[in-house]
């Protein structure tokens, strides 16, 4: 196996073993890490993505540490619906046009943060070529809430 392949496998292994106590999203939810909080309640927190793909690029995060969308079960159907509902609410409150929005989850192993989060990106039409690739709907690495729901 080549050195570059070995390095990629090691990095993926480190990402996959990320522990809750080391999770930056858990720290943001617990206000131990600095971030602009756009919404919060007992179960969810919303904050801007640190590398926005569009003017409005928000992450809707569960306070409960769930590793990723593949961990969801049929019992989580209402959770996915609530993530989308909150995303629409925050986008609307911040003046976004909901007719040009992209929602999605990174699909393992293509996620760098091991904490469930929904991306809400608007206007989707303003994304760069690279962002359109990264956040390409229903690809191997980024999936829509509808796709996640269909797997529950």
C-alpha positions in Angstrom: 0.0 0.0 0.0 1.4 3.4 -0.9 2.4 6.0 1.7 -0.4 8.5 0.6 -3.1 5.8 0.9 -1.8 4.8 4.3 -1.9 8.4 5.5 -5.5 8.8 4.2 -6.5 5.6 6.1 -4.8 6.8 9.3 -6.6 10.2 9.1 -10.0 8.5 8.4 -9.4 6.2 11.4 -8.6 9.2 13.6 -11.7 11.0 12.5 -13.9 8.0 13.0 -12.7 7.5 16.6 -13.3 11.1 17.6 -14.7 11.1 21.1 -17.6 13.1 22.4 -15.4 15.0 24.9 -13.2 16.1 22.0 -16.2 17.2 19.8 -16.1 20.8 18.8 -19.9 20.8 18.2 -20.5 19.5 21.7 -18.3 22.3 23.0 -20.2 24.9 21.0 -23.5 23.5 22.3 -22.2 23.8 25.9 -20.9 27.3 25.2 -17.3 26.1 25.9 -16.3 27.1 22.4 -16.8 30.5 20.8 -19.4 30.7 18.0 -22.3 33.0 17.0 -25.4 31.2 18.2 -28.4 31.9 15.9 -30.8 29.6 17.7 -30.8 27.4 20.7 -33.2 25.4 22.7 -33.0 22.3 24.9 -32.3 20.0 22.0 -30.8 22.0 19.1 -28.3 24.7 18.4 -27.7 26.6 15.2 -24.6 28.5 14.2 -22.9 29.7 11.0 -20.5 27.3 9.1 -16.9 28.5 9.6 -16.3 28.1 5.8 -19.6 29.3 4.3 -20.5 28.1 0.8 -23.1 30.9 0.5 -24.3 34.0 2.2 -26.4 31.9 4.6 -24.7 28.7 5.5 -25.8 27.4 8.9 -25.3 24.2 10.8 -28.2 22.8 12.7 -26.8 20.6 15.4 -28.3 18.2 18.0 -27.2 18.8 21.5 -27.2 15.1 22.0 -24.1 13.6 20.6 -25.1 11.5 17.6 -22.1 10.6 15.5 -23.6 11.0 12.0 -26.7 10.4 9.8 -25.9 6.7 9.4 -26.5 6.3 13.1 -30.1 7.4 12.8 -32.9 4.9 13.2 -36.7 5.0 12.6 -37.1 6.5 16.0 -35.2 9.6 14.8 -37.7 10.5 12.0 -39.1 13.4 14.1 -35.5 14.6 14.8 -34.7 14.9 11.1 -38.0 16.7 10.5 -37.2 19.1 13.4 -33.7 19.8 12.0 -35.3 20.9 8.7 -38.0 22.9 10.4 -35.4 24.8 12.5 -33.2 25.3 9.4 -36.1 26.9 7.6 -37.0 29.1 10.6 -33.5 30.4 11.0 -33.0 31.0 7.3 -36.4 32.9 7.2 -35.5 35.0 10.2 -32.2 35.9 8.6 -33.8 37.1 5.3 -32.9 34.1 3.1 -35.0 33.1 0.1 -36.3 29.6 0.8 -36.9 28.9 -2.9 -33.1 28.7 -3.4 -31.9 26.5 -0.5 -29.9 23.3 -0.1 -30.2 21.1 2.9 -28.1 18.1 3.6 -25.9 15.9 5.8 -22.4 14.6 5.1 -22.5 10.9 4.6 -19.8 8.8 6.3 -17.0 8.3 5.9 -17.0 11.8 4.2 -17.6 13.8 7.3 -14.8 15.6 9.2 -16.9 16.3 12.4 -18.3 13.2 14.1 -21.5 15.0 15.3 -24.8 15.0 13.4 -25.4 18.3 11.7 -27.7 19.5 9.0 -26.3 22.0 6.5 -28.7 24.8 5.4 -27.2 26.7 2.5 -28.8 29.7 0.7 -28.7 30.9 -1.9 -27.6 27.6 -3.4 -27.3 29.2 -6.8 -24.5 31.4 -5.5 -22.2 28.5 -4.5 -18.8 28.3 -6.2 -17.9 25.3 -8.4 -16.0 23.7 -5.6 -18.9 24.2 -3.1 -21.3 22.7 -5.6 -19.2 19.6 -5.7 -18.8 19.4 -1.9 -22.5 19.9 -1.3 -23.8 18.1 -4.4 -27.1 16.6 -3.4 -27.5 12.8 -3.0 -23.9 12.1 -3.9 -21.7 9.6 -2.0 -20.6 12.3 0.4 -23.6 14.6 0.9 -27.3 13.5 1.2 -30.6 15.3 1.5 -32.9 14.9 4.5 -35.3 13.1 2.2 -32.6 10.5 1.5 -31.9 10.1 5.2 -35.6 9.7 5.9 -35.9 7.0 3.2 -33.3 4.9 5.0 -34.9 5.1 8.4 
